[in-house]
Amino acid sequence: YKAYADRWVKAYTTALIKKQWGNNLKKFDGVQLPGGITLNGQQIFDESLTEIEQLKEELQLRYELPIDFFVGPAF
């Protein structure tokens, strides 16, 4: 199926998964992992929201057809 191989669909799906991942990690904010890495789920969640908005805007600009206007009487 070629629809699932589309670059936009893959990027949008990845952003939605990232949003869910960030939402799950928000429960563990501030937990320090071995090696000194600290979890920050809110940052991942916020980044995903930005990516989703950019992808929706790209969808409208690149893939949406322009609005057709009727000139004269419609039959």
Predicted model as a PDB file, atoms N, CA, C, CB and O in Angstrom, pLDDT in the B-factor column:
MODEL        1                                                                  
ATOM      1  N   TYR A   1       0.830  -1.177   0.000  1.00 72.00           N  
ATOM      2  CA  TYR A   1       0.000   0.000   0.000  1.00 72.00           C  
ATOM      3  C   TYR A   1       0.874   1.239   0.000  1.00 72.00           C  
ATOM      4  CB  TYR A   1      -0.944  -0.001   1.199  1.00 72.00           C  
ATOM      5  O   TYR A   1       1.663   1.470   0.916  1.00 72.00           O  
ATOM      6  N   LYS A   2       0.714   2.021  -1.040  1.00 80.00           N  
ATOM      7  CA  LYS A   2       1.556   3.207  -1.208  1.00 80.00           C  
ATOM      8  C   LYS A   2       1.181   4.330  -0.242  1.00 80.00           C  
ATOM      9  CB  LYS A   2       1.460   3.709  -2.635  1.00 80.00           C  
ATOM     10  O   LYS A   2       2.009   5.188   0.065  1.00 80.00           O  
ATOM     11  N   ALA A   3      -0.051   4.328   0.231  1.00 77.00           N  
ATOM     12  CA  ALA A   3      -0.481   5.391   1.146  1.00 77.00           C  
ATOM     13  C   ALA A   3       0.335   5.378   2.433  1.00 77.00           C  
ATOM     14  CB  ALA A   3      -1.971   5.245   1.471  1.00 77.00           C  
ATOM     15  O   ALA A   3       0.609   6.433   3.005  1.00 77.00           O  
ATOM     16  N   TYR A   4       0.720   4.199   2.888  1.00 80.00           N  
ATOM     17  CA  TYR A   4       1.484   4.106   4.133  1.00 80.00           C  
ATOM     18  C   TYR A   4       2.964   4.400   3.931  1.00 80.00           C  
ATOM     19  CB  TYR A   4       1.319   2.731   4.740  1.00 80.00           C  
ATOM     20  O   TYR A   4       3.698   4.564   4.906  1.00 80.00           O  
ATOM     21  N   ALA A   5       3.411   4.468   2.684  1.00 87.00           N  
ATOM     22  CA  ALA A   5       4.811   4.778   2.394  1.00 87.00           C  
ATOM     23  C   ALA A   5       5.029   6.270   2.177  1.00 87.00           C  
ATOM     24  CB  ALA A   5       5.275   4.007   1.170  1.00 87.00           C  
ATOM     25  O   ALA A   5       6.155   6.699   1.925  1.00 87.00           O  
ATOM     26  N   ASP A   6       3.969   7.061   2.271  1.00 88.00           N  
ATOM     27  CA  ASP A   6       4.071   8.502   2.076  1.00 88.00           C  
ATOM     28  C   ASP A   6       4.883   9.140   3.199  1.00 88.00           C  
ATOM     29  CB  ASP A   6       2.675   9.135   2.002  1.00 88.00           C  
ATOM     30  O   ASP A   6       4.715   8.794   4.369  1.00 88.00           O  
ATOM     31  N   ARG A   7       5.763  10.069   2.839  1.00 92.00           N  
ATOM     32  CA  ARG A   7       6.632  10.724   3.806  1.00 92.00           C  
ATOM     33  C   ARG A   7       5.828  11.474   4.865  1.00 92.00           C  
ATOM     34  CB  ARG A   7       7.580  11.681   3.095  1.00 92.00           C  
ATOM     35  O   ARG A   7       6.168  11.409   6.046  1.00 92.00           O  
ATOM     36  N   TRP A   8       4.769  12.185   4.472  1.00 92.00           N  
ATOM     37  CA  TRP A   8       3.975  12.963   5.417  1.00 92.00           C  
ATOM     38  C   TRP A   8       3.269  12.046   6.419  1.00 92.00           C  
ATOM     39  CB  TRP A   8       2.947  13.825   4.668  1.00 92.00           C  
ATOM     40  O   TRP A   8       3.230  12.348   7.612  1.00 92.00           O  
ATOM     41  N   VAL A   9       2.717  10.942   5.947  1.00 93.00           N  
ATOM     42  CA  VAL A   9       2.016  10.006   6.831  1.00 93.00           C  
ATOM     43  C   VAL A   9       2.983   9.429   7.862  1.00 93.00           C  
ATOM     44  CB  VAL A   9       1.361   8.867   6.011  1.00 93.00           C  
ATOM     45  O   VAL A   9       2.637   9.292   9.036  1.00 93.00           O  
ATOM     46  N   LYS A  10       4.187   9.094   7.424  1.00 95.00           N  
ATOM     47  CA  LYS A  10       5.188   8.560   8.353  1.00 95.00           C  
ATOM     48  C   LYS A  10       5.585   9.597   9.399  1.00 95.00           C  
ATOM     49  CB  LYS A  10       6.429   8.090   7.587  1.00 95.00           C  
ATOM     50  O   LYS A  10       5.700   9.275  10.582  1.00 95.00           O  
ATOM     51  N   ALA A  11       5.796  10.843   8.967  1.00 96.00           N  
ATOM     52  CA  ALA A  11       6.194  11.904   9.898  1.00 96.00           C  
ATOM     53  C   ALA A  11       5.072  12.204  10.891  1.00 96.00           C  
ATOM     54  CB  ALA A  11       6.576  13.183   9.127  1.00 96.00           C  
ATOM     55  O   ALA A  11       5.331  12.415  12.076  1.00 96.00           O  
ATOM     56  N   TYR A  12       3.829  12.224  10.414  1.00 96.00           N  
ATOM     57  CA  TYR A  12       2.688  12.501  11.287  1.00 96.00           C  
ATOM     58  C   TYR A  12       2.500  11.375  12.311  1.00 96.00           C  
ATOM     59  CB  TYR A  12       1.404  12.682  10.450  1.00 96.00           C  
ATOM     60  O   TYR A  12       2.237  11.635  13.486  1.00 96.00           O  
ATOM     61  N   THR A  13       2.635  10.135  11.859  1.00 96.00           N  
ATOM     62  CA  THR A  13       2.512   8.998  12.762  1.00 96.00           C  
ATOM     63  C   THR A  13       3.609   9.033  13.824  1.00 96.00           C  
ATOM     64  CB  THR A  13       2.572   7.681  11.976  1.00 96.00           C  
ATOM     65  O   THR A  13       3.351   8.767  14.998  1.00 96.00           O  
ATOM     66  N   THR A  14       4.825   9.360  13.411  1.00 97.00           N  
ATOM     67  CA  THR A  14       5.942   9.457  14.350  1.00 97.00           C  
ATOM     68  C   THR A  14       5.684  10.555  15.382  1.00 97.00           C  
ATOM     69  CB  THR A  14       7.259   9.731  13.596  1.00 97.00           C  
ATOM     70  O   THR A  14       5.973  10.372  16.564  1.00 97.00           O  
ATOM     71  N   ALA A  15       5.144  11.690  14.944  1.00 98.00           N  
ATOM     72  CA  ALA A  15       4.849  12.794  15.870  1.00 98.00           C  
ATOM     73  C   ALA A  15       3.763  12.393  16.867  1.00 98.00           C  
ATOM     74  CB  ALA A  15       4.412  14.053  15.089  1.00 98.00           C  
ATOM     75  O   ALA A  15       3.840  12.756  18.041  1.00 98.00           O  
ATOM     76  N   LEU A  16       2.757  11.653  16.414  1.00 98.00           N  
ATOM     77  CA  LEU A  16       1.703  11.205  17.333  1.00 98.00           C  
ATOM     78  C   LEU A  16       2.238  10.212  18.361  1.00 98.00           C  
ATOM     79  CB  LEU A  16       0.552  10.569  16.549  1.00 98.00           C  
ATOM     80  O   LEU A  16       1.848  10.252  19.528  1.00 98.00           O  
ATOM     81  N   ILE A  17       3.125   9.328  17.930  1.00 98.00           N  
ATOM     82  CA  ILE A  17       3.740   8.374  18.861  1.00 98.00           C  
ATOM     83  C   ILE A  17       4.624   9.115  19.863  1.00 98.00           C  
ATOM     84  CB  ILE A  17       4.570   7.310  18.090  1.00 98.00           C  
ATOM     85  O   ILE A  17       4.651   8.780  21.048  1.00 98.00           O  
ATOM     86  N   LYS A  18       5.343  10.122  19.377  1.00 97.00           N  
ATOM     87  CA  LYS A  18       6.201  10.927  20.253  1.00 97.00           C  
ATOM     88  C   LYS A  18       5.353  11.662  21.293  1.00 97.00           C  
ATOM     89  CB  LYS A  18       7.034  11.941  19.422  1.00 97.00           C  
ATOM     90  O   LYS A  18       5.759  11.798  22.448  1.00 97.00           O  
ATOM     91  N   LYS A  19       4.174  12.134  20.879  1.00 97.00           N  
ATOM     92  CA  LYS A  19       3.270  12.806  21.813  1.00 97.00           C  
ATOM     93  C   LYS A  19       2.837  11.854  22.927  1.00 97.00           C  
ATOM     94  CB  LYS A  19       2.037  13.352  21.069  1.00 97.00           C  
ATOM     95  O   LYS A  19       2.847  12.216  24.104  1.00 97.00           O  
ATOM     96  N   GLN A  20       2.459  10.640  22.545  1.00 97.00           N  
ATOM     97  CA  GLN A  20       2.043   9.648  23.538  1.00 97.00           C  
ATOM     98  C   GLN A  20       3.205   9.261  24.455  1.00 97.00           C  
ATOM     99  CB  GLN A  20       1.484   8.399  22.842  1.00 97.00           C  
ATOM    100  O   GLN A  20       3.028   9.093  25.662  1.00 97.00           O  
ATOM    101  N   TRP A  21       4.378   9.124  23.873  1.00 95.00           N  
ATOM    102  CA  TRP A  21       5.572   8.780  24.652  1.00 95.00           C  
ATOM    103  C   TRP A  21       5.871   9.873  25.674  1.00 95.00           C  
ATOM    104  CB  TRP A  21       6.790   8.569  23.722  1.00 95.00           C  
ATOM    105  O   TRP A  21       6.150   9.587  26.839  1.00 95.00           O  
ATOM    106  N   GLY A  22       5.810  11.139  25.224  1.00 95.00           N  
ATOM    107  CA  GLY A  22       6.041  12.257  26.144  1.00 95.00           C  
ATOM    108  C   GLY A  22       5.002  12.295  27.250  1.00 95.00           C  
ATOM    109  O   GLY A  22       5.318  12.575  28.406  1.00 95.00           O  
ATOM    110  N   ASN A  23       3.766  12.013  26.886  1.00 96.00           N  
ATOM    111  CA  ASN A  23       2.694  12.000  27.878  1.00 96.00           C  
ATOM    112  C   ASN A  23       2.942  10.905  28.921  1.00 96.00           C  
ATOM    113  CB  ASN A  23       1.327  11.788  27.191  1.00 96.00           C  
ATOM    114  O   ASN A  23       2.713  11.114  30.113  1.00 96.00           O  
ATOM    115  N   ASN A  24       3.407   9.749  28.469  1.00 95.00           N  
ATOM    116  CA  ASN A  24       3.722   8.662  29.405  1.00 95.00           C  
ATOM    117  C   ASN A  24       4.908   9.020  30.296  1.00 95.00           C  
ATOM    118  CB  ASN A  24       4.020   7.367  28.638  1.00 95.00           C  
ATOM    119  O   ASN A  24       4.907   8.696  31.484  1.00 95.00           O  
ATOM    120  N   LEU A  25       5.920   9.685  29.736  1.00 92.00           N  
ATOM    121  CA  LEU A  25       7.125  10.019  30.510  1.00 92.00           C  
ATOM    122  C   LEU A  25       6.914  11.173  31.485  1.00 92.00           C  
ATOM    123  CB  LEU A  25       8.256  10.364  29.571  1.00 92.00           C  
ATOM    124  O   LEU A  25       7.716  11.364  32.399  1.00 92.00           O  
ATOM    125  N   LYS A  26       5.837  11.949  31.300  1.00 93.00           N  
ATOM    126  CA  LYS A  26       5.570  13.056  32.225  1.00 93.00           C  
ATOM    127  C   LYS A  26       5.401  12.556  33.659  1.00 93.00           C  
ATOM    128  CB  LYS A  26       4.316  13.822  31.789  1.00 93.00           C  
ATOM    129  O   LYS A  26       5.662  13.290  34.611  1.00 93.00           O  
ATOM    130  N   LYS A  27       4.970  11.327  33.807  1.00 91.00           N  
ATOM    131  CA  LYS A  27       4.781  10.745  35.139  1.00 91.00           C  
ATOM    132  C   LYS A  27       6.110  10.592  35.870  1.00 91.00           C  
ATOM    133  CB  LYS A  27       4.085   9.385  35.033  1.00 91.00           C  
ATOM    134  O   LYS A  27       6.149  10.571  37.100  1.00 91.00           O  
ATOM    135  N   PHE A  28       7.189  10.487  35.115  1.00 89.00           N  
ATOM    136  CA  PHE A  28       8.501  10.217  35.701  1.00 89.00           C  
ATOM    137  C   PHE A  28       9.450  11.407  35.537  1.00 89.00           C  
ATOM    138  CB  PHE A  28       9.115   8.970  35.064  1.00 89.00           C  
ATOM    139  O   PHE A  28      10.665  11.218  35.486  1.00 89.00           O  
ATOM    140  N   ASP A  29       8.916  12.631  35.452  1.00 88.00           N  
ATOM    141  CA  ASP A  29       9.768  13.821  35.324  1.00 88.00           C  
ATOM    142  C   ASP A  29      10.737  13.922  36.493  1.00 88.00           C  
ATOM    143  CB  ASP A  29       8.911  15.095  35.242  1.00 88.00           C  
ATOM    144  O   ASP A  29      10.366  13.733  37.651  1.00 88.00           O  
ATOM    145  N   GLY A  30      11.966  14.219  36.166  1.00 86.00           N  
ATOM    146  CA  GLY A  30      12.982  14.416  37.181  1.00 86.00           C  
ATOM    147  C   GLY A  30      13.677  13.147  37.642  1.00 86.00           C  
ATOM    148  O   GLY A  30      14.607  13.213  38.446  1.00 86.00           O  
ATOM    149  N   VAL A  31      13.248  11.997  37.153  1.00 89.00           N  
ATOM    150  CA  VAL A  31      13.900  10.741  37.532  1.00 89.00           C  
ATOM    151  C   VAL A  31      15.254  10.679  36.833  1.00 89.00           C  
ATOM    152  CB  VAL A  31      13.013   9.497  37.159  1.00 89.00           C  
ATOM    153  O   VAL A  31      15.351  10.894  35.625  1.00 89.00           O  
ATOM    154  N   GLN A  32      16.281  10.386  37.595  1.00 90.00           N  
ATOM    155  CA  GLN A  32      17.620  10.333  37.030  1.00 90.00           C  
ATOM    156  C   GLN A  32      17.980   8.889  36.701  1.00 90.00           C  
ATOM    157  CB  GLN A  32      18.651  10.946  38.002  1.00 90.00           C  
ATOM    158  O   GLN A  32      17.890   7.999  37.546  1.00 90.00           O  
ATOM    159  N   LEU A  33      18.387   8.680  35.456  1.00 88.00           N  
ATOM    160  CA  LEU A  33      18.781   7.356  34.987  1.00 88.00           C  
ATOM    161  C   LEU A  33      20.281   7.165  35.185  1.00 88.00           C  
ATOM    162  CB  LEU A  33      18.398   7.162  33.500  1.00 88.00           C  
ATOM    163  O   LEU A  33      21.002   8.140  35.396  1.00 88.00           O  
ATOM    164  N   PRO A  34      20.757   5.933  35.121  1.00 91.00           N  
ATOM    165  CA  PRO A  34      22.206   5.708  35.210  1.00 91.00           C  
ATOM    166  C   PRO A  34      22.929   6.488  34.112  1.00 91.00           C  
ATOM    167  CB  PRO A  34      22.534   4.193  35.100  1.00 91.00           C  
ATOM    168  O   PRO A  34      22.491   6.521  32.962  1.00 91.00           O  
ATOM    169  N   GLY A  35      24.012   7.096  34.478  1.00 91.00           N  
ATOM    170  CA  GLY A  35      24.770   7.907  33.528  1.00 91.00           C  
ATOM    171  C   GLY A  35      24.434   9.383  33.640  1.00 91.00           C  
ATOM    172  O   GLY A  35      24.983  10.201  32.902  1.00 91.00           O  
ATOM    173  N   GLY A  36      23.541   9.734  34.554  1.00 90.00           N  
ATOM    174  CA  GLY A  36      23.223  11.137  34.798  1.00 90.00           C  
ATOM    175  C   GLY A  36      22.154  11.724  33.892  1.00 90.00           C  
ATOM    176  O   GLY A  36      21.947  12.937  33.908  1.00 90.00           O  
ATOM    177  N   ILE A  37      21.475  10.915  33.113  1.00 88.00           N  
ATOM    178  CA  ILE A  37      20.425  11.409  32.224  1.00 88.00           C  
ATOM    179  C   ILE A  37      19.146  11.578  33.033  1.00 88.00           C  
ATOM    180  CB  ILE A  37      20.199  10.439  31.017  1.00 88.00           C  
ATOM    181  O   ILE A  37      18.753  10.686  33.785  1.00 88.00           O  
ATOM    182  N   THR A  38      18.495  12.743  32.872  1.00 90.00           N  
ATOM    183  CA  THR A  38      17.248  13.019  33.572  1.00 90.00           C  
ATOM    184  C   THR A  38      16.101  13.016  32.579  1.00 90.00           C  
ATOM    185  CB  THR A  38      17.319  14.367  34.321  1.00 90.00           C  
ATOM    186  O   THR A  38      16.191  13.631  31.516  1.00 90.00           O  
ATOM    187  N   LEU A  39      15.017  12.322  32.925  1.00 88.00           N  
ATOM    188  CA  LEU A  39      13.850  12.262  32.047  1.00 88.00           C  
ATOM    189  C   LEU A  39      13.108  13.594  32.057  1.00 88.00           C  
ATOM    190  CB  LEU A  39      12.906  11.120  32.476  1.00 88.00           C  
ATOM    191  O   LEU A  39      12.932  14.212  33.108  1.00 88.00           O  
ATOM    192  N   ASN A  40      12.671  14.032  30.864  1.00 91.00           N  
ATOM    193  CA  ASN A  40      11.896  15.255  30.747  1.00 91.00           C  
ATOM    194  C   ASN A  40      10.770  15.003  29.743  1.00 91.00           C  
ATOM    195  CB  ASN A  40      12.797  16.463  30.308  1.00 91.00           C  
ATOM    196  O   ASN A  40      10.896  15.337  28.565  1.00 91.00           O  
ATOM    197  N   GLY A  41       9.686  14.420  30.209  1.00 92.00           N  
ATOM    198  CA  GLY A  41       8.568  14.081  29.345  1.00 92.00           C  
ATOM    199  C   GLY A  41       7.838  15.295  28.816  1.00 92.00           C  
ATOM    200  O   GLY A  41       7.316  15.270  27.702  1.00 92.00           O  
ATOM    201  N   GLN A  42       7.793  16.368  29.607  1.00 94.00           N  
ATOM    202  CA  GLN A  42       7.092  17.583  29.164  1.00 94.00           C  
ATOM    203  C   GLN A  42       7.746  18.175  27.922  1.00 94.00           C  
ATOM    204  CB  GLN A  42       7.068  18.628  30.289  1.00 94.00           C  
ATOM    205  O   GLN A  42       7.050  18.643  27.021  1.00 94.00           O  
ATOM    206  N   GLN A  43       9.065  18.159  27.865  1.00 94.00           N  
ATOM    207  CA  GLN A  43       9.779  18.696  26.705  1.00 94.00           C  
ATOM    208  C   GLN A  43       9.478  17.860  25.459  1.00 94.00           C  
ATOM    209  CB  GLN A  43      11.302  18.730  26.973  1.00 94.00           C  
ATOM    210  O   GLN A  43       9.245  18.416  24.386  1.00 94.00           O  
ATOM    211  N   ILE A  44       9.480  16.550  25.589  1.00 94.00           N  
ATOM    212  CA  ILE A  44       9.165  15.669  24.459  1.00 94.00           C  
ATOM    213  C   ILE A  44       7.729  15.909  24.005  1.00 94.00           C  
ATOM    214  CB  ILE A  44       9.372  14.178  24.842  1.00 94.00           C  
ATOM    215  O   ILE A  44       7.460  15.964  22.805  1.00 94.00           O  
ATOM    216  N   PHE A  45       6.809  16.050  24.951  1.00 96.00           N  
ATOM    217  CA  PHE A  45       5.412  16.299  24.642  1.00 96.00           C  
ATOM    218  C   PHE A  45       5.246  17.626  23.892  1.00 96.00           C  
ATOM    219  CB  PHE A  45       4.578  16.304  25.929  1.00 96.00           C  
ATOM    220  O   PHE A  45       4.533  17.688  22.890  1.00 96.00           O  
ATOM    221  N   ASP A  46       5.905  18.686  24.377  1.00 97.00           N  
ATOM    222  CA  ASP A  46       5.806  19.998  23.736  1.00 97.00           C  
ATOM    223  C   ASP A  46       6.402  19.989  22.330  1.00 97.00           C  
ATOM    224  CB  ASP A  46       6.507  21.052  24.587  1.00 97.00           C  
ATOM    225  O   ASP A  46       5.848  20.603  21.418  1.00 97.00           O  
ATOM    226  N   GLU A  47       7.525  19.296  22.150  1.00 97.00           N  
ATOM    227  CA  GLU A  47       8.135  19.184  20.824  1.00 97.00           C  
ATOM    228  C   GLU A  47       7.196  18.489  19.851  1.00 97.00           C  
ATOM    229  CB  GLU A  47       9.463  18.424  20.905  1.00 97.00           C  
ATOM    230  O   GLU A  47       7.104  18.875  18.686  1.00 97.00           O  
ATOM    231  N   SER A  48       6.504  17.469  20.326  1.00 97.00           N  
ATOM    232  CA  SER A  48       5.589  16.740  19.449  1.00 97.00           C  
ATOM    233  C   SER A  48       4.415  17.612  19.036  1.00 97.00           C  
ATOM    234  CB  SER A  48       5.082  15.476  20.138  1.00 97.00           C  
ATOM    235  O   SER A  48       3.963  17.537  17.893  1.00 97.00           O  
ATOM    236  N   LEU A  49       3.915  18.438  19.947  1.00 97.00           N  
ATOM    237  CA  LEU A  49       2.813  19.336  19.597  1.00 97.00           C  
ATOM    238  C   LEU A  49       3.234  20.324  18.507  1.00 97.00           C  
ATOM    239  CB  LEU A  49       2.329  20.098  20.842  1.00 97.00           C  
ATOM    240  O   LEU A  49       2.458  20.622  17.599  1.00 97.00           O  
ATOM    241  N   THR A  50       4.459  20.824  18.603  1.00 98.00           N  
ATOM    242  CA  THR A  50       4.982  21.724  17.580  1.00 98.00           C  
ATOM    243  C   THR A  50       5.101  21.006  16.239  1.00 98.00           C  
ATOM    244  CB  THR A  50       6.345  22.285  18.004  1.00 98.00           C  
ATOM    245  O   THR A  50       4.730  21.557  15.203  1.00 98.00           O  
ATOM    246  N   GLU A  51       5.613  19.789  16.259  1.00 98.00           N  
ATOM    247  CA  GLU A  51       5.757  19.012  15.025  1.00 98.00           C  
ATOM    248  C   GLU A  51       4.396  18.721  14.393  1.00 98.00           C  
ATOM    249  CB  GLU A  51       6.500  17.696  15.306  1.00 98.00           C  
ATOM    250  O   GLU A  51       4.250  18.793  13.173  1.00 98.00           O  
ATOM    251  N   ILE A  52       3.405  18.396  15.214  1.00 98.00           N  
ATOM    252  CA  ILE A  52       2.068  18.098  14.703  1.00 98.00           C  
ATOM    253  C   ILE A  52       1.469  19.332  14.046  1.00 98.00           C  
ATOM    254  CB  ILE A  52       1.151  17.594  15.832  1.00 98.00           C  
ATOM    255  O   ILE A  52       0.868  19.231  12.976  1.00 98.00           O  
ATOM    256  N   GLU A  53       1.621  20.487  14.667  1.00 98.00           N  
ATOM    257  CA  GLU A  53       1.101  21.724  14.070  1.00 98.00           C  
ATOM    258  C   GLU A  53       1.781  22.028  12.738  1.00 98.00           C  
ATOM    259  CB  GLU A  53       1.294  22.903  15.034  1.00 98.00           C  
ATOM    260  O   GLU A  53       1.116  22.423  11.780  1.00 98.00           O  
ATOM    261  N   GLN A  54       3.104  21.848  12.668  1.00 97.00           N  
ATOM    262  CA  GLN A  54       3.828  22.087  11.417  1.00 97.00           C  
ATOM    263  C   GLN A  54       3.378  21.123  10.330  1.00 97.00           C  
ATOM    264  CB  GLN A  54       5.337  21.958  11.637  1.00 97.00           C  
ATOM    265  O   GLN A  54       3.241  21.514   9.171  1.00 97.00           O  
ATOM    266  N   LEU A  55       3.148  19.877  10.692  1.00 97.00           N  
ATOM    267  CA  LEU A  55       2.705  18.889   9.713  1.00 97.00           C  
ATOM    268  C   LEU A  55       1.283  19.176   9.225  1.00 97.00           C  
ATOM    269  CB  LEU A  55       2.779  17.488  10.312  1.00 97.00           C  
ATOM    270  O   LEU A  55       0.988  18.987   8.045  1.00 97.00           O  
ATOM    271  N   LYS A  56       0.409  19.625  10.112  1.00 96.00           N  
ATOM    272  CA  LYS A  56      -0.941  19.989   9.693  1.00 96.00           C  
ATOM    273  C   LYS A  56      -0.916  21.179   8.743  1.00 96.00           C  
ATOM    274  CB  LYS A  56      -1.810  20.306  10.911  1.00 96.00           C  
ATOM    275  O   LYS A  56      -1.670  21.222   7.771  1.00 96.00           O  
ATOM    276  N   GLU A  57      -0.045  22.148   9.029  1.00 95.00           N  
ATOM    277  CA  GLU A  57       0.097  23.303   8.148  1.00 95.00           C  
ATOM    278  C   GLU A  57       0.636  22.874   6.779  1.00 95.00           C  
ATOM    279  CB  GLU A  57       1.028  24.355   8.785  1.00 95.00           C  
ATOM    280  O   GLU A  57       0.164  23.343   5.744  1.00 95.00           O  
ATOM    281  N   GLU A  58       1.618  21.987   6.786  1.00 94.00           N  
ATOM    282  CA  GLU A  58       2.164  21.471   5.529  1.00 94.00           C  
ATOM    283  C   GLU A  58       1.089  20.728   4.738  1.00 94.00           C  
ATOM    284  CB  GLU A  58       3.361  20.541   5.803  1.00 94.00           C  
ATOM    285  O   GLU A  58       1.031  20.845   3.514  1.00 94.00           O  
ATOM    286  N   LEU A  59       0.251  19.976   5.418  1.00 92.00           N  
ATOM    287  CA  LEU A  59      -0.832  19.255   4.759  1.00 92.00           C  
ATOM    288  C   LEU A  59      -1.764  20.230   4.045  1.00 92.00           C  
ATOM    289  CB  LEU A  59      -1.617  18.411   5.776  1.00 92.00           C  
ATOM    290  O   LEU A  59      -2.160  19.990   2.905  1.00 92.00           O  
ATOM    291  N   GLN A  60      -2.110  21.312   4.701  1.00 90.00           N  
ATOM    292  CA  GLN A  60      -2.997  22.302   4.099  1.00 90.00           C  
ATOM    293  C   GLN A  60      -2.337  23.004   2.925  1.00 90.00           C  
ATOM    294  CB  GLN A  60      -3.426  23.322   5.135  1.00 90.00           C  
ATOM    295  O   GLN A  60      -2.983  23.238   1.903  1.00 90.00           O  
ATOM    296  N   LEU A  61      -1.069  23.342   3.056  1.00 90.00           N  
ATOM    297  CA  LEU A  61      -0.397  24.112   2.004  1.00 90.00           C  
ATOM    298  C   LEU A  61      -0.036  23.271   0.787  1.00 90.00           C  
ATOM    299  CB  LEU A  61       0.852  24.750   2.556  1.00 90.00           C  
ATOM    300  O   LEU A  61      -0.126  23.755  -0.341  1.00 90.00           O  
ATOM    301  N   ARG A  62       0.368  22.032   0.990  1.00 89.00           N  
ATOM    302  CA  ARG A  62       0.864  21.214  -0.110  1.00 89.00           C  
ATOM    303  C   ARG A  62      -0.170  20.281  -0.726  1.00 89.00           C  
ATOM    304  CB  ARG A  62       2.010  20.413   0.361  1.00 89.00           C  
ATOM    305  O   ARG A  62      -0.133  20.032  -1.931  1.00 89.00           O  
ATOM    306  N   TYR A  63      -1.086  19.765   0.078  1.00 83.00           N  
ATOM    307  CA  TYR A  63      -1.944  18.687  -0.402  1.00 83.00           C  
ATOM    308  C   TYR A  63      -3.419  19.058  -0.548  1.00 83.00           C  
ATOM    309  CB  TYR A  63      -1.830  17.534   0.517  1.00 83.00           C  
ATOM    310  O   TYR A  63      -4.167  18.366  -1.238  1.00 83.00           O  
ATOM    311  N   GLU A  64      -3.835  20.140   0.093  1.00 81.00           N  
ATOM    312  CA  GLU A  64      -5.238  20.509   0.037  1.00 81.00           C  
ATOM    313  C   GLU A  64      -5.518  21.285  -1.246  1.00 81.00           C  
ATOM    314  CB  GLU A  64      -5.633  21.338   1.272  1.00 81.00           C  
ATOM    315  O   GLU A  64      -4.744  22.161  -1.633  1.00 81.00           O  
ATOM    316  N   LEU A  65      -6.616  20.962  -1.893  1.00 79.00           N  
ATOM    317  CA  LEU A  65      -6.992  21.676  -3.106  1.00 79.00           C  
ATOM    318  C   LEU A  65      -7.550  23.044  -2.750  1.00 79.00           C  
ATOM    319  CB  LEU A  65      -8.020  20.870  -3.921  1.00 79.00           C  
ATOM    320  O   LEU A  65      -8.184  23.201  -1.706  1.00 79.00           O  
ATOM    321  N   PRO A  66      -7.318  24.048  -3.614  1.00 76.00           N  
ATOM    322  CA  PRO A  66      -7.869  25.372  -3.328  1.00 76.00           C  
ATOM    323  C   PRO A  66      -9.400  25.350  -3.423  1.00 76.00           C  
ATOM    324  CB  PRO A  66      -7.284  26.421  -4.303  1.00 76.00           C  
ATOM    325  O   PRO A  66      -9.986  24.505  -4.101  1.00 76.00           O  
ATOM    326  N   ILE A  67     -10.015  26.279  -2.741  1.00 76.00           N  
ATOM    327  CA  ILE A  67     -11.470  26.393  -2.750  1.00 76.00           C  
ATOM    328  C   ILE A  67     -11.915  26.873  -4.131  1.00 76.00           C  
ATOM    329  CB  ILE A  67     -11.967  27.368  -1.629  1.00 76.00           C  
ATOM    330  O   ILE A  67     -11.368  27.841  -4.661  1.00 76.00           O  
ATOM    331  N   ASP A  68     -12.895  26.205  -4.705  1.00 74.00           N  
ATOM    332  CA  ASP A  68     -13.436  26.631  -5.994  1.00 74.00           C  
ATOM    333  C   ASP A  68     -14.584  27.592  -5.758  1.00 74.00           C  
ATOM    334  CB  ASP A  68     -13.903  25.417  -6.835  1.00 74.00           C  
ATOM    335  O   ASP A  68     -15.440  27.365  -4.902  1.00 74.00           O  
ATOM    336  N   PHE A  69     -14.591  28.672  -6.530  1.00 71.00           N  
ATOM    337  CA  PHE A  69     -15.662  29.653  -6.439  1.00 71.00           C  
ATOM    338  C   PHE A  69     -16.526  29.551  -7.675  1.00 71.00           C  
ATOM    339  CB  PHE A  69     -15.101  31.082  -6.277  1.00 71.00           C  
ATOM    340  O   PHE A  69     -16.023  29.422  -8.792  1.00 71.00           O  
ATOM    341  N   PHE A  70     -17.829  29.611  -7.470  1.00 68.00           N  
ATOM    342  CA  PHE A  70     -18.754  29.593  -8.580  1.00 68.00           C  
ATOM    343  C   PHE A  70     -18.951  31.012  -9.073  1.00 68.00           C  
ATOM    344  CB  PHE A  70     -20.097  28.954  -8.177  1.00 68.00           C  
ATOM    345  O   PHE A  70     -19.178  31.927  -8.281  1.00 68.00           O  
ATOM    346  N   VAL A  71     -18.863  31.195 -10.386  1.00 68.00           N  
ATOM    347  CA  VAL A  71     -19.116  32.489 -10.988  1.00 68.00           C  
ATOM    348  C   VAL A  71     -20.365  32.339 -11.843  1.00 68.00           C  
ATOM    349  CB  VAL A  71     -17.887  32.992 -11.832  1.00 68.00           C  
ATOM    350  O   VAL A  71     -20.405  31.511 -12.753  1.00 68.00           O  
ATOM    351  N   GLY A  72     -21.365  33.126 -11.554  1.00 66.00           N  
ATOM    352  CA  GLY A  72     -22.596  33.023 -12.296  1.00 66.00           C  
ATOM    353  C   GLY A  72     -23.554  32.072 -11.618  1.00 66.00           C  
ATOM    354  O   GLY A  72     -23.272  31.564 -10.533  1.00 66.00           O  
ATOM    355  N   PRO A  73     -24.694  31.828 -12.258  1.00 71.00           N  
ATOM    356  CA  PRO A  73     -25.695  30.961 -11.625  1.00 71.00           C  
ATOM    357  C   PRO A  73     -25.247  29.511 -11.607  1.00 71.00           C  
ATOM    358  CB  PRO A  73     -27.032  31.077 -12.348  1.00 71.00           C  
ATOM    359  O   PRO A  73     -24.619  29.023 -12.547  1.00 71.00           O  
ATOM    360  N   ALA A  74     -25.578  28.837 -10.527  1.00 62.00           N  
ATOM    361  CA  ALA A  74     -25.254  27.411 -10.404  1.00 62.00           C  
ATOM    362  C   ALA A  74     -26.440  26.613 -10.908  1.00 62.00           C  
ATOM    363  CB  ALA A  74     -24.907  27.023  -8.925  1.00 62.00           C  
ATOM    364  O   ALA A  74     -27.581  26.944 -10.585  1.00 62.00           O  
ATOM    365  N   PHE A  75     -26.208  25.605 -11.667  1.00 61.00           N  
ATOM    366  CA  PHE A  75     -27.301  24.791 -12.231  1.00 61.00           C  
ATOM    367  C   PHE A  75     -27.479  23.540 -11.452  1.00 61.00           C  
ATOM    368  CB  PHE A  75     -27.045  24.450 -13.684  1.00 61.00           C  
ATOM    369  O   PHE A  75     -28.349  22.730 -11.774  1.00 61.00           O  
TER     370      PHE A  75                                                      
ENDMDL                                                                          
END                                                                             
